[in-house]
Amino acid sequence: MDKVKNTSSLADPAALAQLFDQREFRHALSTFTTGVTIVTACSTVDGSEKLVGITANSFNSVSLDPPLVLWSLSKSSHSAAVFETADYWAVHILSHDQDGLANRFAKRGIDKFAGLTIERGLGDAPLLSGCTTRMQCKTTYRYDGGDHIIMVGEVMHFDHSDAPPLVYQRGNYAIATRKELTDEAEALIKVTTSGRNTDTAASNTITPLLGNAYFQLYDKLRESGAQHGLNDTEFFVLNTLAANEGLSLAELMQLFVYAGHSPLAHVLDDMTVRGLLHVIVDQDEESNNGLFYLTALGHDVAQKIVDAGKQIEADMLSKLGEVDTIALRTLLRRFVNP
Ligand SMILES: Cc1cc2nc3c(=O)[nH]c(=O)nc-3n(C[C@H](O)[C@H](O)[C@H](O)COP(=O)(O)O)c2cc1C
């Protein structure tokens, strides 16, 4: 929009054409979120069989009856000669973990099928596996579309899976996660804050949400610690040493304070007496204080807690589903490593 400086020229096509900025146009188009496909075909060119495949996000549905789909092929594509003669082509709607494949089929001058296991479909078109959906199409129309050819095909056969699809948004691969409807989100905030604070902006802050999520998860883990006779602090010691053995008292104290636990040395003594920990004193160390390790019993209890933790996490994440779990992991990683 800001490319059109003088609004009086809006009615003048020649003036508008001059103001048209190709890069901005691409940028504007990239705001339209799409899936990602690879379209493949096979044809005989100059007497030899040629397999082609191209990453395309211009794919779209056209008609249900007859079942028609379209995509547009750049006239400069190396694969153009094959698509212009092939009677059939296959569209693969990629699944969320196939971004590597999308990059491979967006490259020129490489053997895109090298090392891939393919089947052959209608018209011998190569069929890739692991996709969300595959459609085998008969070429129905080819239209001229500027620097592209609009390929319309009738879907003769298709198969699909539950694998979440790969998404393309503003030049990046993405995943699609279900959005909370704005009304729903506002209603939820009112319920969770019991009307105490109906200021949406304040209730929408991330810190209490993260804290709440952490405590809900940690509470369940703590229960599993209690089942093994461990109080909060002991549970923390066991977890810490399971992940990072051979810590000195000073190092443990530092972690205790950081995590909000009371820095009590007698907890360590007590756990040592109960056979969960043992101390190894390094004679060369000046301090002579020793380092804390888990005993075989300590490892056994820690493993049981880890297993219970995995189950608790799996139960919680099963409520989110595959895509939201990936989205949560992605966002948390980005949050922790900005
Ligand atoms: C996400 C994405 C979407 C693309 N969509 C299209 C498209 O719809 N049509 C097209 O001709 N090229 C598209 N391309 C570019 C081609 O994949 C790329 O030019 C490829 O190298 C062509 O291969 P070829 O020259 O071997 O045929 C896209 C690339 C990416 C990364």
The ligand as a Gaussian input file, in Angstrom:
#p B3LYP/6-31G(d) Opt

LIG

0 1
 C        7.942000     -23.307000      -0.644000
 C        8.219000     -23.240000      -2.119000
 C        7.170000     -23.148000      -3.006000
 C        7.396000     -23.107000      -4.374000
 N        6.332000     -23.059000      -5.225000
 C        6.530000     -23.089000      -6.563000
 C        5.425000     -23.142000      -7.451000
 O        4.267000     -23.160000      -7.047000
 N        5.681000     -23.211000      -8.784000
 C        6.957000     -23.214000      -9.274000
 O        7.132000     -23.282000     -10.492000
 N        8.034000     -23.146000      -8.443000
 C        7.847000     -23.116000      -7.107000
 N        8.908000     -23.094000      -6.257000
 C       10.264000     -23.061000      -6.807000
 C       10.719000     -24.413000      -7.322000
 O       10.549000     -25.443000      -6.366000
 C       12.203000     -24.321000      -7.719000
 O       12.352000     -23.311000      -8.673000
 C       12.777000     -25.616000      -8.225000
 O       14.168000     -25.479000      -8.236000
 C       12.371000     -25.941000      -9.614000
 O       13.073000     -27.100000      -9.970000
 P       13.408000     -27.414000     -11.478000
 O       13.989000     -26.187000     -12.103000
 O       14.372000     -28.572000     -11.379000
 O       12.130000     -27.810000     -12.148000
 C        8.712000     -23.139000      -4.876000
 C        9.781000     -23.224000      -3.982000
 C        9.529000     -23.281000      -2.615000
 C       10.685000     -23.404000      -1.655000

